[in-house]
């Protein structure tokens, strides 16, 4: 098989190309060998999957490999969101979990991520060990083996305990008293039939769309970004709902449209929830954000005399901090978050419920609440640009920016250059830009943030000019 590389959130590839039954078993064997070195191996693993084509067969193949290695396996009889699978690790005190998903990527992709015993994304150290095991696994180990049932494999339903845990993090009674009307959009992903039921459990009147399994995701991507939530916005207005909430393919990313049809970006949601949890809920602890995420969190943290911690891109870095100290909220601009007393893993369902709680408590559209926060702290306008850039020139680009960064851009002085992940340039007016090449595509991801519209547009023009070919 081709070399397997675990990115920021597991290994992903195109089905029927690299992502085949044989290769999935080889990856599972690499994970099994990692588990065999652990004292927790006897506790077993849970294998979950989203709604993609052939998902059950891929999951059964993984289960068969673990059973062959005498590692107990737990399977669910339906697709499960990643946060439900991750929470089951804690619930059952398992050695870890394997989740078969390509998250928000199009239907032709699938992927595998390993979630260790602490119920958060695997660290780089762990994935390097698994990659080494995979490289040493012989293909002929599986060529003649059938996928088979085993006494090591048990079927479970971890959903009730997960919902019970959510009710300790979110005020279901408050939501119920507000009699919220909510449109739920799981985008044909693993949250189908679950997101709407949890919202009903919290006392909401729910209208669900895209609420069944579709291995083609309606011909779109299961990505809860503004591009794919047109129908959600339309239905919120049509139903005169208080808000509409969405999930990605495996339920670990969130999306939201408020009662007046305004889509809130992940950066805006993180800003809103940070202010709510620290200022209204009075929770105590730090905020954690990735290097690409809005600095609004830093300003909010300072206002409440706490710390905002910056980490590289990838929720594994956020989760690592959450395991080390109290964190009120950890988040990333791509749509992942977790909060204090929850697992150190992204949870879109939790995020959607928290947005319902904010709406219920404050009784106003989310965009109106956000405007008040910006009036208090100043505006934070941010955007990510995906710009074509030749693969062979990326290294030279980063080297040039690190060694010879600009002294100023559009008349504003450069204050600092950070290189913890890509190259981040901070300016004297608190605006910033981050240049971070894609590891798999001929793209450079450029992130920019500024308070004033004029400054924001100037940074955007500079970035496009710098990266143009």
Phi, psi and omega in degrees: 000162176293160180299129179269128178233123178276116180280211181295340182211053175100185180259129178231146179200170180281132178294146182071001173250267175273327184274087181242168179301317180298312182293326176297320178293324178295317177296318179299322178295321177298321177291318179301318180294326174296316181294326181296338177277354185260145176291344182273358187303327181292342179284339176088179181227157171254139177245122179238167179207159175268207189261014185289164179302136175066018185299317181297322180292321176296319179295319179294324177298316177298315180300320180298319179296314180296320179297320177300330179269012178062034175255121180301143184232140175242132180235148172260155182270005177217162174301143181233143171295150179306315181297330176292316178297316181296319180295329179298332177301313179291316182302317184256001181055054184271170176282343180159192181214153171241127180243123178265106182194153169246022171057242184267002183287159181302166189299334184286348180265154165216173182196171177227132168231143178258131179245112183291185188297340180276002172069030174226174182302144179297139177289166178298325179297317180293314182294328176296321178295318180294317178301321178295317178298317181298317181298334183263356181281132181275131181299325184291351176299333186242351187301324185257004186264136176275152171284129185221157176288158181208152176293346178285347185257126179234148178261137182223166173232097183273005187293314183303317181292325177296314180297319179300319178295317178302326182291347175271345182258333184238142182277088180297324181295319178297317179297317181297319180295330181283348179050054182290142169256123188231136171263128182249132182228094178279002177054039178066011184269197187292348177275003181297140179068002182241311179303314181295322181291323178292320177297321177295320178299328178278001175096013180273151165273122191241135169242120186254141174235158181049042191254042174213168180285132174215109185294346178261000181050040179066018181082004180246192174257141179281063188241114185279047176262171185303329183298329187248011184245026179299315181293323178300313179299319179298316183289327177300315180291318182297318183273357184053047182278161177285330176189165174236137182233150185222166177227161171271189187302326180244014170073016179258355175242151185246162171211150182210143171233132183272184190294338178260013175084014181272125174279130175259127178290161176306318178301320180290321178295317179298321177297310181299313183288328176297314178297320181293313184291322179279318187272323182262310180285339179062033177289152184245130178152183182273168165252144178232133178221157175280166182299339182265003188260153186309141176279001173304327180296325178295316181295318179295316179300316179299321180298328181257019175055041174233184188252142169251124185252130181259133181227165176299166178295137182124128183292345177299328179284322174297312181299325180297318177294322180297333178279345186259338184202166177293125179235119180292316178209134172238133184205168179219151187294346180277359173108028178241142174204159168214168183226176180306136177074009175251172176296151180279052183223149177301141180215101180290328179294314177301315180301315180299319180293321178297323178293327173295319180296316178301314180299318181293317184286317187265342170066026180222162176301145182301323180294328177292319177296319179297320178301321179293324178293318178292326176296329181282318188251346189102156184280148175229101180260124186223157180200150173250131177249127174259110189241131177302135178206129184303136182304318186287350182256358184295317182297318178296322179300310181296319180298318180296317181292324179290316186275329183225063179291158178294151175280329178203157176227124180052041173085004180247130186290142173281125181267320187203150174236124180250144183229031180288337178197104189073206177234120181248126182248120180255136184252164185294340179264015179074004170283164180202163174219145179233129176250119185220105181294143172292143180278344187238343184235158176283063183225151166243130176265120180247124180250135178225149177212138178203161180277313185269143180302317181298317179293319179300313181293325178295318177295321180296315179297317180298315182298313180297321180294317181297326185260006185285148177227000000 
